[in-house]
Amino acid sequence: MSTEVKKTNTVDSNDGALSKWGILALAVGANIGAGLITMLPVAIAETGHSVWVSFLIAIIVGSIIAIPCMMVCSAVVPPGGGYGMVAGTLGRTAGGIYSSLSMLNWLGSGIYAISLAQYINSLIPAANVKVTAFILMTAFFILNLVGIKGVSRVQTLMTGMLIAGIATFVIVGLPQTDFALLMPNTNPEFFANGGKGVWKAFLLLMFGVGPQYGIFYARLAKDPKKTQPWVTRNQVLITSVAYICMAFIAAGTLPLEQVAGKPLTYVAQAIMPTWLFVFFMIAVPMMALSTTIISTYVVCSEPIVAAVTDGWYWKGLARQTKGGGYVILMGLQYLLCVVPLILDWDMNMLGNTCLLTFAILDIVLYVALWVVPKKYPEAWQNRGWGRKLPDWVFYAAMIESFALKLLTVATSASSVKPYIIVITVAALAISIPYAIIKVRKGGIKERSIDQD
């Protein structure tokens, strides 16, 4: 690779900053907070006792999606996460469109702070949800300014506490679970809302089964081609066990009206002694959602930071603190996180907004993954993971991924308020001509994917 190409791919001093354990902590923390703590109660409201079936389907589908992600990530390294993959395979215009659309994710990022505030409110009723969520958003914005190395240390400690808390919940909760409620042959109300409920719950829970998001951490890893497949495999394994066990307990211990759409606090309080309940509240909801908020700042920053380097936006957006935090970029993300609080969005609305924006971005990303074997044939043949798998396995998994995301867009679009659709369409209408004009004017660097 030439010196010039390396310069265009350099982002900042955070490159190669994290070990595989640091990356795993980011990935597991992001998934568990999104899928288990935030979406599980919402999914129970959609499908009732059969929520574990939705989780099982989500895990199976997520595992299939993980196959092409691991194959691609062991073949090439995209500096700049999803943006780097799209720009490096589909060209500058597609990369510009992707980076612009990725800003829509910032609106949905506030879902985790609101969810954490609801847990605190269930423990301390005097704590106002909106005020608490605002304080939490502010605190995590400040924390992320210390830079990825400092954040990773905090994240690793939090993830360790989270896993210990989940293990405790499972050990205490499974013996108290009424499994007769969790089987269709012993519970006539097992499929409370029929197949549609299972489907809607599945889509919500897929938000927390995101193996493709390892791509966003690629440049942060010390040895990304080996690290990313390892992280994805272990991320899926850890979250699968946690998801199924906690879904059993959440849907099989209390009447549905006490848990549907409500924090897991009530289940934990019912099955645990007071001292253990306090530990659970600190170790699971608070740690899970905290780790997800931290990871969200990383995932949402990566496409924009790389795009700034390539000339798409004002250079000041990527201005860093001494520790490496992006003070202006993360400040803008923080301000947009507050929008759902001001507009008083409910959790279902927020969840479907996140699903819609992530699904649109994933479709673009999957197109980029699809072309990697043809665009980089030598790197593909020498990939570190899945070399013995035939190419049809890769393409079959990609087709399944495309189909899922298209269905997600259709389902989520029917569950959000009309102005969200308008905002999404407007973002597309602005980002496409913006990208075309910027490329024609010149000054946008070509982004090369690392094949070495």
MOGIUR-V539678 format. One record per pair of residues at least 12 apart in sequence whose ideal C-beta (glycine too) atoms are under 6 Angstrom apart, sorted by the first residue. I is the first residue (numbers start at 1). J is the second residue. If there is no record, write none. Layout:
i=(I | I)
j=(J | J)
//
This chain:
i=(5 | 8 | 9 | 11 | 11 | 11 | 13 | 14 | 14 | 15 | 16 | 17 | 17 | 17 | 18 | 18 | 18 | 20 | 20 | 22 | 23 | 23 | 23 | 23 | 24 | 24 | 25 | 25 | 25 | 26 | 26 | 26 | 27 | 27 | 27 | 28 | 28 | 28 | 29 | 29 | 29 | 29 | 29 | 30 | 30 | 31 | 31 | 32 | 33 | 33 | 33 | 33 | 33 | 34 | 34 | 34 | 35 | 35 | 36 | 36 | 37 | 37 | 37 | 38 | 39 | 39 | 39 | 39 | 40 | 41 | 41 | 42 | 42 | 42 | 42 | 42 | 43 | 43 | 43 | 44 | 44 | 44 | 45 | 45 | 46 | 46 | 46 | 47 | 47 | 47 | 47 | 48 | 48 | 49 | 49 | 49 | 49 | 49 | 50 | 50 | 50 | 51 | 51 | 51 | 52 | 52 | 52 | 53 | 54 | 54 | 54 | 54 | 55 | 55 | 55 | 55 | 57 | 58 | 58 | 58 | 58 | 59 | 62 | 62 | 63 | 64 | 64 | 65 | 65 | 66 | 66 | 66 | 67 | 68 | 68 | 68 | 68 | 69 | 69 | 69 | 70 | 70 | 70 | 71 | 71 | 71 | 72 | 72 | 73 | 74 | 74 | 74 | 74 | 74 | 75 | 75 | 75 | 76 | 76 | 76 | 76 | 77 | 77 | 77 | 78 | 78 | 79 | 80 | 81 | 81 | 81 | 81 | 82 | 82 | 82 | 83 | 83 | 83 | 83 | 83 | 83 | 84 | 84 | 85 | 85 | 86 | 86 | 86 | 87 | 88 | 88 | 89 | 89 | 89 | 90 | 92 | 92 | 93 | 93 | 93 | 96 | 96 | 96 | 97 | 97 | 97 | 98 | 99 | 99 | 100 | 101 | 101 | 101 | 102 | 102 | 104 | 104 | 105 | 105 | 106 | 106 | 106 | 107 | 107 | 108 | 108 | 109 | 109 | 110 | 110 | 111 | 112 | 112 | 112 | 113 | 113 | 113 | 114 | 115 | 116 | 116 | 117 | 117 | 117 | 118 | 119 | 119 | 119 | 120 | 122 | 122 | 123 | 130 | 133 | 137 | 140 | 141 | 144 | 144 | 144 | 145 | 145 | 145 | 146 | 146 | 147 | 147 | 147 | 148 | 150 | 151 | 155 | 155 | 158 | 158 | 158 | 159 | 161 | 161 | 162 | 162 | 164 | 165 | 165 | 165 | 166 | 166 | 169 | 170 | 172 | 172 | 173 | 173 | 176 | 176 | 177 | 177 | 177 | 177 | 178 | 181 | 182 | 203 | 203 | 204 | 207 | 211 | 211 | 214 | 214 | 214 | 216 | 216 | 225 | 229 | 250 | 253 | 253 | 254 | 254 | 268 | 297 | 300 | 301 | 301 | 304 | 305 | 310 | 310 | 310 | 311 | 311 | 311 | 316 | 317 | 352 | 352 | 352 | 353 | 353 | 355 | 355 | 356 | 359 | 359 | 359 | 362 | 363 | 366 | 366 | 370 | 376 | 379)
j=(448 | 445 | 79 | 305 | 306 | 309 | 324 | 148 | 324 | 219 | 222 | 148 | 149 | 220 | 152 | 220 | 221 | 227 | 230 | 152 | 217 | 221 | 227 | 231 | 231 | 234 | 155 | 156 | 159 | 155 | 217 | 295 | 214 | 231 | 235 | 159 | 235 | 238 | 155 | 159 | 291 | 292 | 295 | 292 | 295 | 208 | 239 | 288 | 112 | 288 | 289 | 291 | 292 | 207 | 208 | 292 | 205 | 208 | 243 | 246 | 285 | 288 | 289 | 115 | 204 | 205 | 207 | 208 | 250 | 261 | 262 | 204 | 261 | 347 | 348 | 351 | 201 | 204 | 205 | 251 | 259 | 260 | 260 | 261 | 197 | 200 | 201 | 193 | 197 | 198 | 201 | 192 | 256 | 181 | 182 | 187 | 190 | 251 | 190 | 191 | 198 | 201 | 247 | 251 | 244 | 247 | 248 | 198 | 198 | 201 | 202 | 205 | 205 | 243 | 244 | 247 | 202 | 202 | 205 | 206 | 209 | 240 | 209 | 211 | 236 | 397 | 400 | 211 | 401 | 211 | 232 | 236 | 397 | 369 | 394 | 397 | 398 | 211 | 212 | 232 | 229 | 232 | 385 | 383 | 386 | 394 | 369 | 372 | 228 | 225 | 229 | 383 | 384 | 385 | 379 | 380 | 383 | 376 | 379 | 449 | 451 | 218 | 224 | 450 | 218 | 449 | 219 | 306 | 215 | 216 | 302 | 303 | 215 | 303 | 365 | 95 | 98 | 99 | 303 | 306 | 307 | 306 | 447 | 215 | 368 | 98 | 364 | 368 | 447 | 447 | 449 | 368 | 371 | 375 | 368 | 439 | 444 | 435 | 436 | 439 | 312 | 435 | 438 | 431 | 432 | 435 | 364 | 303 | 307 | 431 | 361 | 427 | 431 | 303 | 361 | 357 | 427 | 300 | 357 | 300 | 333 | 336 | 336 | 339 | 353 | 354 | 296 | 337 | 337 | 340 | 350 | 289 | 292 | 293 | 133 | 136 | 137 | 133 | 289 | 136 | 289 | 129 | 132 | 133 | 263 | 263 | 265 | 285 | 132 | 263 | 265 | 281 | 341 | 341 | 337 | 293 | 334 | 297 | 325 | 330 | 321 | 325 | 327 | 323 | 325 | 323 | 324 | 325 | 324 | 323 | 294 | 291 | 294 | 287 | 290 | 291 | 291 | 283 | 287 | 287 | 288 | 283 | 280 | 283 | 284 | 242 | 284 | 280 | 245 | 271 | 272 | 249 | 271 | 253 | 271 | 248 | 249 | 252 | 253 | 252 | 252 | 252 | 408 | 411 | 351 | 355 | 232 | 236 | 228 | 231 | 232 | 299 | 302 | 384 | 385 | 267 | 267 | 271 | 267 | 270 | 280 | 330 | 333 | 326 | 329 | 329 | 318 | 444 | 445 | 447 | 443 | 444 | 445 | 328 | 329 | 412 | 415 | 416 | 416 | 420 | 408 | 412 | 412 | 405 | 408 | 409 | 405 | 405 | 401 | 402 | 398 | 451 | 451)
//
